Amino acid sequence: MEKITGFERGFIIRWSRAIRRGGIVKRNYLILGIASLAVAGALLAQDPPAKTTPKKSASHGAAGSAVRGKEVFEKKCAMCHFADSDAKKIGPGLKGISKRGTFTVNGNKVTTESLTTWIENGDSQMPGMKDNLEPAQIKDVVAYVKTL
């Protein structure tokens, strides 16, 4: 074993006393505090992020989303209408309604506007959905029905 010199012994003693008094720990907290202030100052000195306007989803545009429309249709319309058949369930089946070009109930022309009006207001056998669906959801259902 090597012999500890006086200098080394003094260093070890001072080091252990400093640890017991908390001097080293206090110094570390001081360094951490200064570093935190420097980081906070750098962050505050940056320009604020530019304000961005949220992009409108497809359902808020002129045409709805057929994918979302299918989800709404399955929850709100499928109990009365077939999507994959033109046979009557409670209401008429909607398969091929756009290709047919007319409503089976009244013979009116099938357009985006007429589908929207029909879904919103209903008729004697179909309840209007204006109070049950958001305007964007109605657009989505119209987009879906046009794909059938």
Backbone as CSV, one residue per row, in Angstrom:
resi,resn,N_x,N_y,N_z,CA_x,CA_y,CA_z,C_x,C_y,C_z
1,MET,0.821,-1.179,0.000,0.000,0.000,0.000,0.862,1.237,0.000
2,GLU,0.328,2.196,-0.673,1.068,3.451,-0.707,0.747,4.264,0.525
3,LYS,1.692,5.049,0.885,1.534,5.902,2.048,0.865,7.204,1.627
4,ILE,-0.089,7.684,2.422,-0.788,8.931,2.120,0.064,10.076,2.633
5,THR,0.286,11.032,1.757,1.097,12.185,2.143,0.251,13.134,2.972
6,GLY,0.893,14.085,3.568,0.211,15.086,4.381,-0.765,15.915,3.566
7,PHE,-0.329,16.240,2.340,-1.198,17.040,1.481,-2.482,16.278,1.159
8,GLU,-2.337,15.006,0.796,-3.497,14.199,0.450,-4.412,14.023,1.644
9,ARG,-3.798,13.803,2.814,-4.581,13.626,4.023,-5.381,14.891,4.319
10,GLY,-4.760,16.049,4.188,-5.453,17.318,4.424,-6.602,17.521,3.439
11,PHE,-6.342,17.154,2.191,-7.381,17.307,1.167,-8.589,16.435,1.497
12,ILE,-8.328,15.194,1.882,-9.410,14.264,2.215,-10.187,14.769,3.416
13,ILE,-9.506,15.274,4.409,-10.175,15.784,5.610,-11.041,16.987,5.255
14,ARG,-10.472,17.938,4.479,-11.256,19.124,4.091,-12.468,18.718,3.250
15,TRP,-12.280,17.789,2.358,-13.365,17.323,1.488,-14.483,16.694,2.316
16,SER,-14.156,15.827,3.251,-15.175,15.173,4.062,-15.897,16.178,4.952
17,ARG,-15.184,17.186,5.477,-15.833,18.225,6.287,-16.785,19.058,5.420
18,ALA,-16.362,19.369,4.211,-17.206,20.166,3.318,-18.489,19.406,2.981
19,ILE,-18.362,18.124,2.788,-19.549,17.317,2.492,-20.478,17.307,3.694
20,ARG,-19.933,17.142,4.893,-20.754,17.119,6.103,-21.450,18.446,6.339
21,ARG,-20.832,19.538,6.030,-21.425,20.864,6.222,-22.392,21.222,5.093
22,GLY,-22.383,20.474,4.029,-23.264,20.757,2.909,-22.695,21.757,1.936
23,GLY,-21.447,22.111,2.061,-20.838,23.102,1.182,-20.831,22.669,-0.269
24,ILE,-20.516,21.415,-0.522,-20.473,20.905,-1.893,-21.888,20.890,-2.468
25,VAL,-22.820,20.448,-1.655,-24.202,20.380,-2.113,-24.717,21.783,-2.414
26,LYS,-24.415,22.733,-1.538,-24.849,24.115,-1.764,-24.249,24.660,-3.053
27,ARG,-22.999,24.338,-3.291,-22.348,24.813,-4.505,-23.025,24.215,-5.734
28,ASN,-23.374,22.927,-5.664,-24.052,22.289,-6.794,-25.422,22.917,-7.046
29,TYR,-26.150,23.230,-5.977,-27.440,23.900,-6.140,-27.269,25.288,-6.740
30,LEU,-26.223,25.972,-6.350,-25.956,27.299,-6.897,-25.682,27.208,-8.396
31,ILE,-24.879,26.242,-8.803,-24.580,26.053,-10.231,-25.860,25.689,-10.990
32,LEU,-26.670,24.802,-10.414,-27.928,24.405,-11.042,-28.873,25.600,-11.178
33,GLY,-28.937,26.426,-10.153,-29.793,27.617,-10.196,-29.358,28.597,-11.272
34,ILE,-28.056,28.832,-11.369,-27.535,29.752,-12.388,-27.816,29.203,-13.789
35,ALA,-27.611,27.905,-13.965,-27.879,27.292,-15.272,-29.366,27.388,-15.621
36,SER,-30.236,27.183,-14.633,-31.679,27.281,-14.879,-32.076,28.688,-15.290
37,LEU,-31.516,29.680,-14.619,-31.807,31.071,-14.981,-31.328,31.388,-16.391
38,ALA,-30.175,30.854,-16.757,-29.652,31.096,-18.105,-30.574,30.487,-19.162
39,VAL,-31.050,29.268,-18.917,-31.959,28.616,-19.867,-33.282,29.377,-19.938
40,ALA,-33.817,29.767,-18.781,-35.075,30.514,-18.766,-34.925,31.838,-19.502
41,GLY,-33.814,32.515,-19.301,-33.577,33.773,-20.007,-33.505,33.578,-21.505
42,ALA,-32.854,32.506,-21.930,-32.757,32.229,-23.367,-34.131,31.932,-23.958
43,LEU,-34.962,31.200,-23.224,-36.301,30.887,-23.719,-37.178,32.133,-23.785
44,LEU,-37.065,32.990,-22.790,-37.872,34.209,-22.782,-37.430,35.198,-23.850
45,ALA,-36.181,35.128,-24.253,-35.668,36.053,-25.259,-36.131,35.688,-26.664
46,GLN,-36.650,34.483,-26.846,-37.104,34.059,-28.168,-38.409,34.753,-28.527
47,ASP,-38.659,34.869,-29.830,-39.920,35.417,-30.306,-41.030,34.424,-29.992
48,PRO,-42.228,34.924,-29.685,-43.335,34.000,-29.442,-43.700,33.280,-30.736
49,PRO,-44.265,32.090,-30.632,-44.632,31.361,-31.847,-45.687,32.132,-32.634
50,ALA,-45.595,32.041,-33.934,-46.549,32.742,-34.793,-47.930,32.133,-34.605
51,LYS,-48.941,32.988,-34.578,-50.304,32.500,-34.448,-50.734,31.914,-35.781
52,THR,-51.298,30.735,-35.696,-51.769,30.087,-36.911,-53.268,29.888,-36.805
53,THR,-53.926,29.986,-37.906,-55.351,29.709,-37.923,-55.529,28.233,-38.221
54,PRO,-56.401,27.569,-37.479,-56.590,26.148,-37.731,-57.171,25.926,-39.120
55,LYS,-56.692,24.865,-39.752,-57.199,24.532,-41.079,-58.579,23.918,-40.941
56,LYS,-59.430,24.263,-41.865,-60.763,23.685,-41.853,-60.681,22.255,-42.348
57,SER,-61.421,21.390,-41.694,-61.451,20.006,-42.151,-62.326,19.919,-43.388
58,ALA,-62.228,18.808,-44.051,-62.974,18.640,-45.298,-64.474,18.751,-45.076
59,SER,-64.961,18.375,-43.886,-66.394,18.414,-43.650,-66.913,19.835,-43.538
60,HIS,-66.056,20.808,-43.325,-66.499,22.190,-43.240,-66.442,22.893,-44.581
61,GLY,-65.911,22.232,-45.564,-65.812,22.832,-46.886,-67.108,22.632,-47.651
62,ALA,-67.030,22.816,-48.945,-68.209,22.692,-49.791,-68.716,21.254,-49.822
63,ALA,-67.815,20.292,-49.835,-68.208,18.887,-49.879,-67.806,18.209,-48.583
64,GLY,-68.565,17.197,-48.200,-68.252,16.470,-46.983,-67.297,15.322,-47.252
65,SER,-67.029,14.574,-46.208,-66.137,13.422,-46.284,-66.974,12.147,-46.288
66,ALA,-66.841,11.358,-47.331,-67.599,10.112,-47.433,-67.190,9.122,-46.341
67,VAL,-65.935,9.157,-45.929,-65.466,8.241,-44.877,-66.172,8.552,-43.563
68,ARG,-66.184,9.829,-43.187,-66.891,10.215,-41.959,-68.395,10.030,-42.134
69,GLY,-68.883,10.277,-43.345,-70.305,10.107,-43.622,-70.766,8.677,-43.423
70,LYS,-69.916,7.723,-43.784,-70.261,6.311,-43.583,-70.431,6.014,-42.099
71,GLU,-69.543,6.566,-41.272,-69.638,6.352,-39.821,-70.946,6.915,-39.282
72,VAL,-71.289,8.133,-39.700,-72.530,8.763,-39.241,-73.728,7.969,-39.760
73,PHE,-73.689,7.576,-41.027,-74.781,6.804,-41.627,-75.026,5.528,-40.829
74,GLU,-73.956,4.812,-40.496,-74.106,3.552,-39.767,-74.710,3.761,-38.383
75,LYS,-74.446,4.904,-37.765,-74.984,5.179,-36.432,-76.408,5.729,-36.476
76,LYS,-76.707,6.566,-37.464,-77.971,7.305,-37.451,-78.975,6.888,-38.526
77,CYS,-78.522,6.273,-39.611,-79.411,6.039,-40.755,-79.630,4.564,-41.069
78,ALA,-78.643,3.734,-40.756,-78.680,2.327,-41.176,-79.811,1.544,-40.527
79,MET,-80.374,2.038,-39.445,-81.485,1.321,-38.820,-82.737,1.346,-39.710
80,CYS,-82.810,2.329,-40.621,-83.973,2.440,-41.505,-83.648,2.252,-42.983
81,HIS,-82.400,2.453,-43.381,-82.018,2.408,-44.795,-80.886,1.408,-45.020
82,PHE,-81.027,0.597,-46.078,-79.923,-0.247,-46.522,-78.954,0.613,-47.322
83,ALA,-77.663,0.418,-47.112,-76.663,1.111,-47.925,-76.217,0.235,-49.091
84,ASP,-76.358,-1.080,-48.930,-75.849,-2.003,-49.952,-76.961,-2.647,-50.778
85,SER,-78.154,-2.090,-50.695,-79.282,-2.633,-51.444,-80.263,-1.506,-51.745
86,ASP,-81.053,-1.693,-52.799,-82.101,-0.704,-53.060,-83.453,-1.196,-52.538
87,ALA,-83.435,-2.310,-51.801,-84.657,-2.840,-51.195,-85.075,-1.965,-50.020
88,LYS,-86.381,-1.973,-49.766,-86.910,-1.169,-48.666,-86.658,-1.879,-47.337
89,LYS,-86.212,-1.138,-46.363,-86.065,-1.631,-44.993,-87.249,-1.041,-44.238
90,ILE,-87.078,0.094,-43.608,-88.184,0.921,-43.129,-88.349,2.059,-44.126
91,GLY,-87.192,2.638,-44.485,-87.137,3.611,-45.566,-86.528,2.931,-46.781
92,PRO,-86.471,3.609,-47.899,-85.937,2.987,-49.114,-84.447,2.682,-49.002
93,GLY,-84.022,1.626,-49.688,-82.601,1.331,-49.798,-81.936,2.398,-50.642
94,LEU,-80.707,2.725,-50.338,-80.055,3.864,-50.987,-78.968,3.478,-51.981
95,LYS,-78.767,2.183,-52.190,-77.730,1.781,-53.147,-78.091,2.303,-54.540
96,GLY,-77.151,2.967,-55.169,-77.338,3.461,-56.525,-78.229,4.675,-56.642
97,ILE,-78.497,5.363,-55.540,-79.413,6.508,-55.588,-78.899,7.604,-56.521
98,SER,-77.602,7.836,-56.536,-77.055,8.869,-57.428,-77.153,8.440,-58.886
99,LYS,-76.942,7.154,-59.148,-77.036,6.648,-60.525,-78.484,6.645,-61.012
100,ARG,-79.409,6.332,-60.095,-80.830,6.358,-60.440,-81.254,7.766,-60.830
101,GLY,-80.753,8.725,-60.057,-81.026,10.126,-60.369,-82.305,10.683,-59.794
102,THR,-83.181,9.820,-59.258,-84.427,10.309,-58.653,-84.681,9.576,-57.346
103,PHE,-85.410,10.251,-56.467,-85.839,9.629,-55.221,-86.971,8.655,-55.541
104,THR,-86.954,7.471,-54.913,-88.027,6.502,-55.160,-89.340,6.955,-54.536
105,VAL,-89.290,7.744,-53.492,-90.486,8.158,-52.768,-91.310,9.172,-53.559
106,ASN,-90.638,10.189,-54.114,-91.392,11.266,-54.762,-90.965,11.547,-56.202
107,GLY,-89.922,10.882,-56.674,-89.480,11.076,-58.050,-88.668,12.329,-58.289
108,ASN,-88.383,13.100,-57.243,-87.575,14.319,-57.397,-86.141,13.965,-57.770
109,LYS,-85.479,14.907,-58.426,-84.101,14.711,-58.868,-83.156,14.659,-57.661
110,VAL,-82.193,13.755,-57.704,-81.201,13.617,-56.634,-80.020,14.529,-56.938
111,THR,-79.827,15.528,-56.086,-78.680,16.428,-56.163,-78.124,16.578,-54.759
112,THR,-76.985,17.213,-54.657,-76.418,17.477,-53.328,-77.396,18.294,-52.501
113,GLU,-78.000,19.297,-53.128,-78.938,20.168,-52.415,-80.191,19.407,-51.991
114,SER,-80.731,18.573,-52.899,-81.961,17.849,-52.554,-81.700,16.800,-51.471
115,LEU,-80.545,16.140,-51.519,-80.190,15.191,-50.457,-80.042,15.906,-49.122
116,THR,-79.375,17.052,-49.145,-79.183,17.825,-47.915,-80.530,18.230,-47.337
117,THR,-81.413,18.761,-48.180,-82.743,19.183,-47.727,-83.524,17.998,-47.176
118,TRP,-83.456,16.864,-47.866,-84.179,15.670,-47.432,-83.684,15.207,-46.059
119,ILE,-82.378,15.168,-45.884,-81.821,14.724,-44.601,-82.161,15.719,-43.493
120,GLU,-82.055,17.005,-43.783,-82.342,18.021,-42.765,-83.810,18.025,-42.350
121,ASN,-84.717,17.964,-43.326,-86.142,18.165,-43.042,-86.958,16.886,-42.972
122,GLY,-86.478,15.819,-43.601,-87.223,14.573,-43.604,-88.526,14.694,-44.377
123,ASP,-89.473,13.789,-44.078,-90.811,13.851,-44.664,-91.773,13.191,-43.689
124,SER,-92.912,12.746,-44.170,-93.916,12.180,-43.263,-93.441,10.887,-42.597
125,GLN,-92.555,10.144,-43.257,-92.080,8.883,-42.687,-90.676,8.969,-42.101
126,MET,-89.926,9.970,-42.501,-88.537,10.098,-42.036,-88.399,11.358,-41.189
127,PRO,-87.865,11.219,-39.991,-87.654,12.427,-39.182,-86.522,13.274,-39.757
128,GLY,-86.666,14.568,-39.689,-85.578,15.459,-40.092,-84.412,15.320,-39.130
129,MET,-83.216,15.420,-39.645,-82.018,15.239,-38.827,-81.325,16.552,-38.490
130,LYS,-81.944,17.664,-38.823,-81.328,18.968,-38.589,-80.977,19.170,-37.112
131,ASP,-81.836,18.662,-36.218,-81.593,18.829,-34.784,-80.700,17.742,-34.196
132,ASN,-80.492,16.659,-34.943,-79.700,15.533,-34.434,-78.285,15.475,-34.981
133,LEU,-78.038,16.168,-36.084,-76.716,16.138,-36.709,-76.205,17.555,-36.906
134,GLU,-74.903,17.707,-36.817,-74.256,18.978,-37.129,-74.288,19.178,-38.644
135,PRO,-74.256,20.430,-39.116,-74.225,20.672,-40.565,-73.087,19.927,-41.265
136,ALA,-71.933,19.856,-40.626,-70.796,19.144,-41.226,-71.096,17.655,-41.346
137,GLN,-71.796,17.087,-40.363,-72.146,15.668,-40.422,-73.141,15.403,-41.554
138,ILE,-74.064,16.328,-41.756,-75.025,16.177,-42.854,-74.292,16.192,-44.190
139,LYS,-73.334,17.096,-44.339,-72.529,17.129,-45.574,-71.782,15.813,-45.764
140,ASP,-71.268,15.269,-44.663,-70.546,13.998,-44.739,-71.474,12.862,-45.170
141,VAL,-72.689,12.822,-44.610,-73.645,11.778,-44.981,-74.023,11.915,-46.455
142,VAL,-74.245,13.140,-46.912,-74.564,13.368,-48.330,-73.424,12.849,-49.207
143,ALA,-72.194,13.159,-48.827,-71.037,12.689,-49.606,-71.005,11.164,-49.646
144,TYR,-71.323,10.522,-48.530,-71.327,9.055,-48.490,-72.456,8.481,-49.343
145,VAL,-73.658,9.018,-49.187,-74.806,8.500,-49.932,-74.564,8.607,-51.433
146,LYS,-73.876,9.642,-51.862,-73.586,9.807,-53.291,-72.614,8.743,-53.812
147,THR,-71.897,8.063,-52.905,-70.968,7.005,-53.334,-71.638,5.642,-53.434
148,LEU,-72.859,5.537,-52.946,-73.537,4.229,-52.912,-73.961,3.783,-54.295
